[in-house]
Amino acid sequence: MLALLSASVAPVAAQPKMVTLTVSVVDQGGNPVGDVTLHATWSNGSTERTTASNGKAFVDVPKGADVSITVSHPDYVRNSPYTLQDASERDVTVRVARKGSLAVSVDDSDGAVSGAQVTVSQGGTVVSQGETAADGSYRTGDIEQGSYTVAVSKPGYYHESQKVTVDGDVQQSISLRSGSVVLEFSVVDDHYEQAGPVGNASIRVGSVGTVNTLENGEATARVPVNTALQIRTSKPDYRTTTTDLQVGESDRQVNLTISRTPTLTLNATSRRVVAGERVSITLMDAYGDPAAGAAVLLDGNEVGQTNDNGEFAPQIPDAGNHTLQARKGDVASNEVVVEAISDAASKGTTTQTTTEATTATTTQPTTTQETTATGLRGFTMIVTGIAVLLVALALLAWWRR
């Protein structure tokens, strides 16, 4: 029974050892600041303390914890929390500054500019950041009094940056200028070692519009400054590519690469063979190069692979129509249908052809007639010659009398 009761009691989690931080809050001149609320936080815990008139407060935190301390006071502020790592018994000095604020008003030649990004920084550290409202305004809220850099940006406008001294509640106006730059595109196909230009390629330039390349693969477009664009390059029989481009404030050259959509073209040396014989095939890729290592399918079954020249000679096993195709990865070729005829049918066709040829050779009536006609024409010419000669001799005898 005792063992059962002992097993049912859950173990108590070990409490972390606490250490005390002696926190002193002082202003920029090193003077103590009382009545400051300190809010200390760490993983899975937090606590609050308020400084006495001497600016001190004792804050208990877990030993070894990473602690963040923020301050709250009607007249003083910190731009960022005070942080310490690996807490232990120690003295900590937290500096605060008089409160101030900054109201930024952004416009252009047409009036207020909404949606502009405003960044307020001090010594390279961002103190406040956000976008302008519909009326072009942005307010930082409470920040330390001091010197700041205010940067304003928006797509289509040149960046603007100004130095501002915050010594209370300060207002600052900043005007933006719109502008554009020229992008010079060059589209090439890098399939071969010597990349070649791609003419008549379509380049979609974000929401700006579309341009087509010339025969030299080049095109130009004017786009707004400081704009993030998605460039979409396409052409029939080519893979479409997408490129993210950040446009600055200067003209620039943009190199784009596309390649042909993978294809396989199968050709057979013959579409009619004798069953049991082989038929030679050649497989080419999209660039007209031999496609090596492709699986060759006969009626859907793999029977071999193409060699380095893209060639293979599958055997056609029996009579009938058979389908040849090739596959490499996810790409399939066109189908080629080969007719196989039986060996007997092949021999029958050969015998018939030979008999017809023999008959044509032995039967020659037309040739005999032509020979007879030729003989008669020769005989007629001889008779005619003799007659002319006799007439000539008779005339000669009459003239001599």
Residue pairs with C-beta under 8 A, 6 or more apart in sequence:
16 62
16 63
16 65
17 62
17 63
18 60
18 61
18 62
18 63
19 60
19 61
19 62
19 63
19 87
19 88
19 89
20 58
20 59
20 60
20 89
21 40
21 58
21 59
21 60
21 61
21 67
21 84
21 87
21 89
21 90
21 91
21 92
22 56
22 58
22 90
22 91
22 92
23 38
23 49
23 51
23 56
23 57
23 58
23 59
23 69
23 92
23 93
23 94
24 32
24 51
24 55
24 56
24 91
24 92
24 93
24 94
25 32
25 33
25 34
25 36
25 38
25 51
25 55
25 56
25 57
25 71
25 93
25 94
25 95
25 96
26 32
26 33
26 55
26 93
26 94
26 95
26 96
27 33
27 76
27 95
27 96
27 97
27 98
28 95
28 96
28 97
28 98
31 55
32 51
32 53
32 54
32 55
32 56
33 51
33 55
33 73
33 76
33 96
34 51
34 52
34 53
34 54
34 55
35 50
35 51
35 53
35 73
36 50
36 51
36 55
36 57
36 71
36 72
36 73
36 76
36 96
37 48
37 49
37 50
37 71
37 72
37 73
38 48
38 49
38 50
38 51
38 57
38 59
38 69
38 70
38 71
38 94
39 46
39 47
39 48
39 69
39 70
39 71
39 72
40 46
40 47
40 48
40 49
40 59
40 61
40 67
40 68
40 69
41 67
41 68
42 61
42 62
42 65
42 66
42 67
42 68
42 87
43 65
43 66
45 61
45 62
45 65
47 59
47 60
47 61
49 57
49 58
49 59
50 57
51 57
59 69
61 67
61 87
62 87
63 87
63 88
64 86
64 87
64 88
65 86
65 87
66 83
66 84
66 85
66 86
66 87
67 83
67 84
67 87
68 81
68 82
68 83
69 81
69 82
69 83
69 84
69 92
69 94
70 78
70 81
70 82
71 77
71 78
71 82
71 94
71 96
73 96
75 98
75 99
76 96
76 97
76 98
76 99
77 96
77 97
77 98
77 99
77 142
77 143
77 144
78 94
78 95
78 96
78 97
78 144
79 122
79 125
79 127
79 143
79 144
80 125
80 127
82 92
82 94
84 92
96 144
97 144
97 145
97 146
98 144
98 145
99 142
99 143
99 144
99 145
100 142
100 143
100 144
100 145
100 146
100 166
100 167
100 168
100 169
100 170
101 139
101 140
101 141
101 142
101 143
101 166
101 168
101 169
101 170
102 120
102 128
102 139
102 140
102 143
102 148
102 150
102 164
102 166
102 170
102 171
102 172
103 137
103 138
103 139
103 140
103 169
103 170
103 171
103 172
104 118
104 120
104 132
104 137
104 138
104 139
104 140
104 150
104 152
104 171
104 172
104 173
104 174
105 112
105 136
105 137
105 171
105 172
105 173
105 174
106 112
106 113
106 116
106 118
106 132
106 136
106 137
106 138
106 152
106 173
106 174
106 175
106 176
107 113
107 136
107 173
107 174
107 175
107 176
108 157
108 175
108 176
108 177
108 178
109 178
111 136
112 132
112 134
112 135
112 136
112 137
113 132
113 136
113 154
113 157
113 176
114 131
114 132
114 133
114 134
114 135
114 136
115 131
115 132
115 154
116 131
116 132
116 136
116 138
116 152
116 153
116 154
116 157
116 176
117 129
117 130
117 131
117 152
117 153
117 154
118 128
118 129
118 130
118 131
118 132
118 138
118 150
118 151
118 152
119 126
119 128
119 129
119 150
119 151
119 152
119 153
120 126
120 127
120 128
120 129
120 140
120 143
120 148
120 149
120 150
121 127
121 148
121 149
121 151
122 144
122 146
122 147
122 148
122 149
127 140
127 143
127 144
127 148
128 140
128 141
128 143
130 138
131 138
132 138
143 166
144 166
145 166
145 167
145 168
146 165
146 166
147 163
147 164
147 165
147 166
148 163
148 164
148 165
148 166
149 161
149 162
149 163
149 164
150 161
150 162
150 163
150 164
150 172
150 174
151 159
151 160
151 161
152 159
152 160
152 161
152 174
152 176
153 159
153 160
153 226
154 176
154 226
155 224
155 226
155 227
155 228
156 178
156 179
156 224
156 225
156 226
156 227
157 176
157 177
157 178
157 179
157 225
157 226
158 176
158 177
158 178
158 179
158 225
158 226
158 249
159 226
159 249
160 174
160 175
160 176
160 177
162 172
162 174
164 170
164 172
178 224
178 225
179 224
179 225
179 249
180 222
180 223
180 224
180 225
181 222
181 223
181 225
181 247
181 248
181 249
181 250
181 251
181 252
182 220
182 221
182 222
182 223
182 251
183 205
183 220
183 221
183 222
183 223
183 245
183 247
183 251
183 252
183 254
184 218
184 220
184 251
184 252
184 253
184 254
185 203
185 211
185 213
185 218
185 219
185 220
185 221
185 254
185 256
186 197
186 217
186 218
186 253
186 254
186 255
186 256
187 197
187 198
187 201
187 203
187 213
187 217
187 218
187 219
187 233
187 256
187 257
187 258
188 195
188 196
188 197
188 198
188 217
188 255
188 256
188 257
189 195
189 196
189 197
189 198
189 238
189 257
189 258
189 259
189 260
190 257
190 259
191 259
191 260
191 287
192 287
195 257
196 217
197 213
197 215
197 216
197 217
197 218
198 213
198 217
198 235
198 238
198 258
199 213
199 214
199 215
199 216
199 217
200 212
200 213
200 215
200 235
201 212
201 213
201 217
201 219
201 233
201 234
201 235
201 238
201 258
202 210
202 211
202 212
202 233
202 234
202 235
203 210
203 211
203 212
203 213
203 219
203 221
203 231
203 232
203 233
203 256
204 210
204 230
204 231
204 232
204 233
204 234
205 211
205 221
205 223
205 229
205 231
206 223
206 227
206 229
206 230
206 231
208 221
208 222
208 223
208 224
208 229
209 221
211 219
211 220
211 221
212 219
213 219
223 229
223 247
224 247
225 247
225 248
225 249
226 247
226 248
226 249
227 246
227 247
228 244
228 245
228 246
228 247
229 244
229 245
229 246
229 247
230 242
230 243
230 244
230 245
231 242
231 243
231 244
231 245
231 254
231 256
232 240
232 241
232 242
232 243
233 240
233 241
233 242
233 243
233 256
233 258
234 240
234 241
234 258
235 258
237 260
237 261
237 286
238 258
238 259
238 260
238 261
239 258
239 259
239 260
239 261
240 258
241 256
241 257
241 258
243 254
243 256
245 254
260 286
260 287
261 286
262 285
262 286
262 329
262 330
262 331
263 285
263 286
263 331
263 333
264 283
264 284
264 285
264 291
264 294
264 326
264 327
264 328
264 331
264 332
264 333
264 334
265 283
265 284
265 285
265 333
265 334
266 281
266 282
266 283
266 324
266 325
266 326
266 333
266 334
266 335
266 336
267 281
267 282
267 283
267 284
267 336
268 279
268 280
268 281
268 324
268 336
268 338
269 279
269 280
269 281
269 282
270 279
270 280
270 338
271 336
271 337
271 338
271 339
272 338
272 339
272 340
272 341
273 279
273 316
273 338
273 339
273 340
273 341
274 340
274 341
274 342
274 343
274 346
275 316
275 317
275 318
275 319
275 340
275 341
275 342
275 343
276 315
276 316
276 317
276 318
276 343
277 315
277 316
277 340
278 313
278 314
278 315
278 316
279 313
279 314
279 316
279 324
279 338
280 311
280 312
280 313
281 296
281 306
281 311
281 312
281 313
281 314
281 324
281 326
281 336
282 290
282 309
282 310
282 311
283 290
283 291
283 294
283 296
283 306
283 310
283 311
283 312
283 326
283 333
284 290
284 291
284 310
285 291
289 310
290 306
290 308
290 309
290 310
290 311
291 306
291 310
291 326
291 328
292 306
292 307
292 308
292 309
292 310
293 305
293 306
293 328
294 305
294 306
294 310
294 326
294 327
294 328
294 333
295 302
295 304
295 305
295 326
295 327
295 328
296 302
296 303
296 304
296 305
296 306
296 312
296 314
296 324
296 325
296 326
297 303
297 323
297 324
297 325
297 326
297 327
298 314
298 316
298 322
298 323
298 324
299 322
299 323
300 323
300 325
303 314
303 315
304 312
304 314
305 312
306 312
306 326
314 324
316 322
316 338
316 340
317 340
318 340
319 340
319 341
319 342
319 345
320 339
320 340
321 337
321 338
321 339
321 340
322 337
322 338
322 339
322 340
323 335
323 336
323 337
323 338
324 335
324 336
324 337
324 338
325 332
325 333
325 334
325 335
325 336
326 332
326 333
327 333
